[in-house]
Amino acid sequence: MVFSDPLFLFLFLPLLLAVYLVVRRPYRNGVLLAASLIFYASGEGWYAAVMLASVALNFAVGRALERTDPARRRPVLVLGITGNLLALVAFKYLGFLVVELNRLLHALGLGVVEVPHVHLPLGISFFAFQGMAYLVDVYRGEIAAEKSPFRFALFKAFFPQLIAGPIVRYGHVARQLENRDITPLGLGRGTERFVVGLSKKVLLANPAGAVADQIFGLPGAELSTATAWLGLICYAVQIYFDFSGYSDMAIGLGRIFGFELRENFEHPYAASSVTSFWRRWHISLSTWFRDYLYIPLGGNQRGSARTYANLFIVFALCGLWHGASWNFLVWGLWHGTLLTVERAFLGRRLALAPALVGHVYTLLAVIIGWIPFRTETLGEATHYLGALFSAQPIAAAQPFGFYVNSELLLVLAVAAVASSPWPNRLLERGLGRAPAWAGAAGVLTGACVLLLLCGMKVAAGAYSPFIYFRF
């Protein structure tokens, strides 16, 4: 079940909200927990046991950390971290590791290792990182371990953020797990945010993604330079509005049920450096790596060489977090290289250059980096990159106009505007000047129009994958 699924929009969510508003406050956590388990199990079936095992492991280790003498806590923390990492390795990386091992064994003339295909549980990267952050925070004494297994299970399994984030930290929602209010303002703001996120997904990401899939699926002999650039731009639109749309929906749903989840995107395509991009893109992940890996490795406090090494380590692991393939590792190292170059000398020059220079450089660097992220193999990535900068005409290529129509042009134009901070600024300025009733009426009308357009698209059964579900 996904947020753009008619079953979720027109049955699951209205029914859950009705029950949630009717039951007494002490039972609301139980309602949300049951709904979250149903939501996850509807897609994963028995693999929901993996998520429940993660809940049990992290709750037990968290309690053990709090009860253990501070001088003896490290082995307990290592046990908890190891348990989370073993789950990730077993379900996400084992197949990749075995394939690479078999290549080595084959080269040595030895027999290969056979392992059965392992299903990748949805959201395992998110709830594993969430669990590790919780344990480290308890170990550091920054938070108290949760004493209620039911509240802790809700923290881990809360359905808006369970499958594709944002990575919610316990310290940010601890008080809300115990006591929160449902207000008309919260319901209104949450619904508005959910509709905006749904619109990003259905009206922008899906149409752009359909074109990107067609172009990235072309044989090499049919990929012209113009078509390659179109496909890459469409994918850049798809991944941003797909993932930020999902985050908006998660934040909106959280607000509807009384939770204040933190922002996960802040107009990253408007950044003027790659360093700034990573302060705006997938904020819950980038801050996770900063707080639990980069700073413990020494951050930028141990000299330039160590700082650059730390950046490469962090972004290599960030790439592999997204998937078990060489392509994701290359994507991570690409960003590690860009950040190192900016820290070494380019950042100072960008700060002195006109803002447009920084924006153009950042957009080019980021969208070129999407090539290994989107393609399946390094060979495909290399060929696609070559097509971007090849001036040779390709006789067998589909005409560029084959992929371009009025809907796509409108989508790309709206996406260009919506990826900047200007719409929000203009809306806030307009609402600030208008009477309260007029502003509320305008927002409600806009939300209803967007919801109607999304409903028409959803009812038509249009192309609608969620990219980050694979991670």
C-alpha positions in Angstrom: 0.0 0.0 0.0 1.4 3.4 -0.9 0.1 6.9 -0.2 -1.1 7.5 -3.8 -3.0 4.2 -3.8 -6.8 4.6 -3.9 -7.1 2.0 -1.2 -5.0 4.2 1.1 -6.6 7.5 0.1 -10.3 6.5 0.1 -10.5 3.7 2.7 -7.5 3.2 5.0 -6.8 6.9 5.8 -10.4 8.1 6.3 -11.3 5.0 8.4 -8.2 5.3 10.5 -8.8 9.0 11.1 -12.4 8.4 12.0 -11.5 5.8 14.6 -8.6 7.8 15.9 -10.8 10.9 16.6 -13.5 8.8 18.3 -11.4 6.8 20.7 -10.2 8.2 24.0 -6.7 9.7 24.3 -5.2 6.7 26.2 -6.1 4.3 23.3 -4.9 6.5 20.4 -1.3 5.1 20.4 -2.7 1.6 20.2 -4.9 2.6 17.2 -1.9 4.1 15.4 0.3 1.1 16.2 -2.3 -1.4 14.9 -2.8 0.7 11.8 0.9 1.0 11.2 1.4 -2.8 11.4 -1.6 -3.4 9.1 -0.1 -0.8 6.7 3.3 -2.5 6.6 2.0 -6.1 6.6 -0.3 -5.3 3.7 2.7 -5.0 1.4 5.3 -7.1 3.2 3.2 -10.0 4.6 5.3 -12.2 6.9 8.4 -10.0 6.4 6.8 -7.6 8.9 8.4 -9.9 11.4 11.8 -8.4 10.4 10.6 -5.0 11.3 9.1 -6.3 14.6 12.4 -8.0 15.4 14.2 -4.7 14.9 11.7 -3.1 17.3 12.4 -5.8 19.9 16.2 -5.7 19.5 16.5 -2.0 19.8 14.0 -1.7 22.7 15.8 -4.4 24.7 19.3 -3.0 24.0 18.2 0.5 24.8 16.9 -0.7 28.2 20.0 -2.7 28.8 22.2 0.4 28.1 20.3 2.5 30.6 20.6 -0.2 33.3 24.3 -0.9 32.7 27.1 0.9 34.4 28.5 3.7 32.1 32.0 2.2 32.1 30.6 -1.1 30.8 28.1 0.1 28.2 30.2 -0.1 25.1 29.9 -3.9 24.6 26.1 -3.5 24.9 26.1 -0.7 22.3 28.3 -2.8 20.0 25.9 -5.7 20.3 22.9 -3.5 19.3 24.7 -1.8 16.4 25.9 -5.3 15.2 22.4 -6.6 15.3 21.1 -3.8 13.1 24.0 -4.1 10.7 23.7 -7.8 10.4 20.0 -7.4 9.4 21.1 -4.9 6.7 23.8 -7.2 5.4 21.7 -10.3 5.4 18.7 -8.8 3.5 20.3 -6.0 1.5 24.0 -6.8 0.8 24.4 -10.5 1.0 23.5 -11.1 -2.7 25.9 -8.5 -3.9 28.7 -9.8 -1.8 28.1 -13.3 -3.0 28.1 -12.2 -6.6 31.4 -10.4 -6.2 32.9 -13.4 -4.3 31.8 -15.8 -7.0 33.5 -13.6 -9.6 36.8 -13.9 -7.6 36.3 -17.6 -7.2 35.6 -18.1 -10.9 38.8 -16.2 -11.8 40.7 -18.5 -9.5 39.1 -21.6 -11.0 37.3 -22.5 -7.8 33.6 -23.4 -7.3 31.0 -20.8 -6.7 28.9 -20.2 -3.6 25.1 -20.7 -3.9 22.7 -18.7 -1.8 18.9 -18.4 -2.2 17.4 -15.1 -3.3 16.6 -13.0 -0.2 13.6 -10.6 -0.3 14.5 -7.0 0.7 12.0 -5.8 3.3 10.6 -2.3 2.5 12.2 0.4 4.5 14.9 -1.7 6.2 17.6 0.9 5.6 15.4 3.5 7.3 14.4 1.6 10.4 17.8 0.1 10.9 19.4 3.6 10.9 16.7 4.9 13.1 17.4 2.1 15.6 21.2 2.7 15.6 20.6 6.4 16.2 18.4 5.6 19.1 20.9 3.3 20.7 23.8 5.8 20.3 21.7 8.6 21.8 20.9 6.4 24.8 24.6 5.4 25.1 25.6 9.1 25.0 23.1 10.0 27.7 21.3 12.4 25.3 18.0 10.7 25.8 16.4 8.3 28.3 15.5 4.9 27.0 11.8 4.4 26.3 10.3 2.3 29.1 7.0 1.4 27.3 7.4 -1.3 24.6 4.2 -0.1 22.9 5.3 3.5 22.7 8.7 2.4 21.4 7.0 0.2 18.8 4.9 3.1 17.6 8.1 5.2 17.3 9.7 2.6 15.1 6.6 1.5 13.1 4.7 4.8 12.7 3.4 4.2 9.2 4.0 7.7 7.6 7.8 7.5 8.0 8.3 3.7 8.2 8.9 2.8 4.5 10.8 5.8 3.1 11.6 8.2 6.0 12.3 10.8 7.0 14.6 9.1 9.6 12.8 10.2 12.8 14.9 10.4 15.9 13.5 9.4 19.2 14.5 12.7 21.0 12.4 14.7 18.5 9.1 12.9 19.2 9.5 11.4 22.7 7.1 13.9 24.3 4.7 13.6 21.5 4.5 9.8 22.0 3.3 10.4 25.5 1.0 13.4 24.9 -0.1 15.3 21.8 -3.2 17.2 20.8 -5.3 17.0 17.7 -6.4 20.5 16.7 -8.4 21.9 13.8 -5.3 23.9 12.8 -3.1 20.8 12.9 -5.7 18.8 10.8 -5.9 21.6 8.3 -2.1 22.2 8.0 -1.5 18.5 7.9 -4.0 17.9 5.1 -2.7 20.8 3.1 0.9 19.4 3.4 -0.3 15.9 2.4 -2.1 17.2 -0.7 1.0 19.2 -1.7 3.1 16.1 -1.4 0.6 14.0 -3.3 0.5 16.6 -6.0 4.3 16.6 -6.3 4.2 12.8 -6.7 1.2 12.4 -9.0 1.3 15.5 -11.1 5.1 16.1 -11.5 7.2 13.0 -10.6 5.1 10.4 -12.3 4.8 12.1 -15.8 8.5 13.0 -15.8 9.4 9.5 -14.5 7.5 7.8 -17.3 9.6 9.7 -19.9 12.8 9.1 -18.0 12.1 5.3 -17.9 11.5 5.3 -21.7 14.8 7.1 -22.4 17.0 5.3 -19.9 15.6 2.0 -21.4 16.7 2.9 -24.9 19.4 0.7 -26.6 22.7 2.6 -27.0 22.2 2.9 -30.8 19.0 4.9 -30.3 20.2 7.4 -27.6 21.0 10.8 -29.1 22.6 13.7 -27.1 19.4 15.8 -27.0 17.3 12.7 -25.9 19.9 11.8 -23.2 19.7 15.3 -21.7 15.9 15.2 -21.7 15.9 11.8 -20.0 18.4 13.0 -17.3 16.4 16.2 -16.7 13.2 14.2 -16.4 14.9 11.8 -13.9 16.2 14.7 -11.9 12.6 16.0 -11.7 11.2 12.6 -10.9 13.6 11.7 -8.0 13.2 15.1 -6.3 9.5 15.4 -6.5 8.9 11.7 -5.8 11.0 11.7 -2.7 10.2 15.2 -1.4 6.6 14.6 -2.2 6.7 11.4 -0.1 8.4 13.3 2.7 5.7 16.0 2.5 3.0 13.4 2.7 4.7 11.8 5.7 5.1 15.1 7.5 1.5 16.0 6.7 0.1 12.7 8.0 2.2 13.1 11.1 0.7 16.5 11.7 -2.8 15.2 11.2 -2.2 12.7 14.1 -0.5 15.3 16.3 3.2 14.6 15.5 5.6 17.3 14.3 8.1 15.6 12.1 11.1 17.6 10.9 11.7 18.8 7.4 13.6 16.6 5.0 14.0 18.9 2.0 14.7 22.6 1.6 14.8 23.4 -2.1 18.0 21.5 -2.8 18.0 22.3 -6.5 18.3 26.0 -5.6 21.6 25.4 -3.8 24.7 27.3 -5.0 27.2 24.6 -4.1 27.1 20.8 -3.6 27.9 21.4 0.1 24.8 23.5 0.3 22.9 20.9 -1.7 23.6 18.3 1.0 22.3 20.6 3.7 19.0 20.7 1.8 18.6 17.2 0.3 17.4 14.3 2.4 18.2 16.2 5.6 17.4 13.4 8.0 20.0 11.1 6.2 22.7 13.7 5.7 22.5 14.8 9.4 22.5 11.1 10.5 25.8 10.6 8.7 27.1 13.8 10.1 26.2 13.1 13.7 26.9 9.3 13.9 29.8 8.9 11.5 31.5 12.0 10.2 31.9 13.7 13.6 32.9 10.5 15.5 35.5 10.0 12.8 36.9 13.4 13.6 35.0 15.6 11.3 37.1 18.5 10.2 39.0 18.8 13.5 42.1 16.7 12.6 43.6 18.4 9.6 42.8 18.7 5.9 43.9 15.2 4.9 41.8 13.5 7.6 38.8 15.7 6.8 39.0 14.7 3.1 39.3 11.0 4.0 36.3 11.3 6.3 34.2 12.9 3.5 35.1 10.0 1.2 34.3 7.4 3.9 31.0 9.0 4.7 29.8 9.4 1.1 31.0 6.0 0.0 28.8 4.5 2.8 26.0 7.0 1.9 26.1 5.6 -1.7 26.1 2.0 -0.4 23.2 2.8 1.9 21.1 3.5 -1.1 21.8 0.1 -2.7 24.2 -2.8 -3.0 25.9 -2.0 -6.3 29.0 -0.4 -7.7 26.9 2.3 -9.3 25.7 3.6 -5.9 29.3 3.5 -4.6 30.4 5.6 -7.6 27.5 8.0 -7.0 28.7 8.4 -3.4 32.3 8.9 -4.3 31.3 11.4 -6.9 29.7 13.5 -4.2 32.6 12.9 -1.8 35.0 14.2 -4.5 32.9 17.3 -5.2 32.7 18.1 -1.4 36.4 17.6 -1.0 37.2 19.9 -4.0 34.8 22.6 -2.6 36.4 22.4 0.8 39.9 22.5 -0.6 39.6 25.5 -2.9 36.4 25.7 -5.1 34.1 26.8 -2.3 35.9 30.0 -1.7 35.7 30.8 -5.4 32.0 30.0 -5.6 31.3 32.4 -2.7 32.9 35.2 -4.7 31.3 34.4 -8.0 27.8 35.5 -9.1 25.1 33.4 -7.6 24.1 32.1 -11.1 27.5 30.5 -11.5 27.1 28.5 -8.4 23.6 27.4 -9.2 24.5 26.2 -12.7 27.6 24.4 -11.4 25.6 22.7 -8.7 22.7 21.6 -11.0 25.1 20.2 -13.5 27.2 18.4 -10.9 24.1 16.9 -9.2 22.2 15.8 -12.2 25.3 14.2 -13.8 25.7 12.3 -10.6 22.2 10.9 -11.1 23.4 8.9 -14.0 25.1 6.1 -12.0 22.3 6.4 -9.5 19.7 5.6 -12.2 21.5 3.1 -14.4 21.9 -0.5 -13.5 25.6 -1.1 -14.4 28.8 1.0 -14.7 28.8 0.2 -18.4 25.3 1.7 -18.9 26.4 4.7 -16.8 29.5 5.2 -18.9 27.6 4.9 -22.2 24.9 7.4 -21.0 27.5 9.9 -19.9 29.1 9.6 -23.3 25.8 10.2 -25.0 25.4 13.5 -23.1 28.5 15.0 -24.6 28.6 13.3 -28.0 28.2 15.5 -31.0 27.8 12.5 -33.4 24.3 12.2 -34.9 22.7 8.7 -34.4 20.7 7.6 -37.4 18.7 5.0 -35.5 17.7 7.4 -32.7 14.1 8.2 -32.0 13.3 11.8 -32.9 13.6 14.1 -29.9 10.0 15.3 -30.4 8.8 11.7 -29.9 9.1 12.2 -26.1 8.0 15.8 -25.9 4.4 16.8 -25.7 2.4 19.6 -24.1 1.9 17.8 -20.8 5.7 17.2 -20.4 6.5 20.8 -21.2 4.0 21.9 -18.6 5.4 19.5 -16.0 9.0 20.6 -16.6 8.0 24.3 -16.4 6.0 23.8 -13.2 8.8 21.7 -11.7 11.4 24.4 -12.4 9.3 27.0 -10.5 8.2 24.6 -7.7 11.8 23.5 -7.0 12.7 27.1 -6.1 11.7 28.8 -2.8 9.8 31.6 -4.6 6.3 30.0 -4.6 6.4 29.6 -0.9 7.6 33.1 -0.4 5.0 34.6 -2.6 2.3 32.5 -1.0 3.3 33.6 2.5 3.4 37.2 1.4 0.0 36.9 -0.1 -1.5 35.2 2.9 0.1 37.8 5.2 -1.6 40.6 3.4 -5.0 39.0 2.9 -7.7 38.7 5.5 -7.6 35.5 7.5 -10.8 34.2 6.0 -9.7 35.0 2.4 -6.3 33.3 3.0 -8.0 30.2 4.4 -10.5 30.1 1.6 -7.7 30.4 -1.0 -5.7 27.6 0.5 -8.7 25.3 0.8 -9.7 26.0 -2.8 -6.2 25.3 -4.0 -6.0 22.1 -2.0 -9.3 20.9 -3.4 -8.3 21.6 -7.0 -5.0 19.7 -6.5 -6.7 16.8 -4.8 -9.3 16.6 -7.7 -6.5 16.6 -10.3 -4.6 13.9 -8.3 -7.8 11.9 -7.9 -8.3 11.9 -11.7 -4.7 10.7 -12.3 -4.9 8.0 -9.6 -8.3 6.8 -10.9 -6.8 6.5 -14.4 -4.2 4.1 -13.0 -1.2 6.1 -14.3 2.4 5.1 -13.8 3.2 5.6 -10.1 6.3 4.0 -8.6 7.9 5.3 -5.4 11.7 5.4 -6.1 12.9 5.3 -2.5 10.9 2.2 -1.7 13.8 0.2 -3.2 16.2 1.5 -0.5 
